[in-house]
Amino acid sequence: MIIDQIFTSSNTKSEKSFKAVKNSETATRSIVKAISWRIVGTIDTILISWFITGKITMALSIGLVEVVTKMVLYFFHERVWNLIKWGKH
């Protein structure tokens, strides 16, 4: 199937390991990207929550929960996409 082709690789000698692939990202880079994106996203969530609730404490509480859960989700999402060969050169 197509999914099998995306996730599996041929066993040729020219094939590089995950760490050796030029377009792959390190786990550290993925973590830094996740943190920087979550700062932007959390500010957005806090502002929207404040606008809707009218309470800054409620908005900050929502933002705190959101930042933790979405950073974890983004990290794993990014790592999975690094395994997918589609669209890479």
C-alpha positions in Angstrom: 0.0 0.0 0.0 1.0 3.6 -0.3 1.3 4.0 3.5 3.8 1.1 3.5 5.8 2.9 0.9 5.9 6.1 2.9 7.1 4.5 6.1 9.3 1.7 4.7 12.5 2.1 2.9 14.5 0.0 0.4 17.6 -1.7 1.8 20.0 -0.2 -0.7 23.5 0.8 0.3 22.9 4.4 -0.7 20.0 4.6 1.8 21.0 6.8 4.8 19.9 6.3 8.4 17.5 8.7 10.0 20.2 10.7 11.7 22.3 10.9 8.5 19.5 12.2 6.3 20.3 15.8 5.4 16.7 17.1 5.6 16.0 15.4 8.9 15.8 17.4 12.1 17.4 16.5 15.4 15.1 16.0 18.4 16.6 19.1 20.0 15.6 21.2 17.0 12.1 19.8 17.1 11.9 20.7 20.8 13.0 24.3 20.2 10.5 24.7 17.3 7.8 23.3 19.5 8.6 25.8 22.3 8.7 28.8 20.0 5.5 27.9 18.3 3.7 27.3 21.6 4.7 30.7 22.9 2.9 32.2 19.9 0.0 29.9 20.2 -0.4 30.3 24.0 -0.4 34.1 23.7 -3.2 33.7 21.2 -5.1 31.3 23.4 -4.7 33.6 26.5 -5.9 36.6 24.5 -8.9 34.8 23.1 -9.8 33.3 26.5 -9.5 36.7 28.2 -11.8 38.2 25.5 -14.4 35.5 25.9 -14.3 35.2 29.7 -13.3 38.7 30.7 -11.1 37.2 33.4 -7.3 37.3 33.1 -6.8 34.6 35.8 -9.1 32.2 33.9 -7.3 33.1 30.6 -3.9 32.4 32.2 -5.1 29.1 33.6 -6.4 28.0 30.2 -3.1 29.1 28.6 -1.0 27.2 31.1 -2.9 23.9 30.5 -2.9 24.4 26.8 0.8 25.1 26.5 1.9 21.9 28.1 -0.5 19.6 26.3 0.1 21.1 22.9 3.9 21.2 23.2 3.9 17.4 23.8 1.5 16.8 21.0 3.5 18.9 18.6 6.8 17.2 19.4 5.4 13.8 18.6 3.6 15.1 15.5 6.9 16.6 14.2 8.8 13.4 14.9 6.2 11.3 13.0 6.4 13.6 10.0 10.2 13.3 10.0 9.7 9.5 9.4 7.5 10.2 6.3 9.5 10.4 3.1 6.8 12.0 1.0 7.8 15.5 -0.1 11.4 15.2 0.9 14.3 15.4 -1.6 
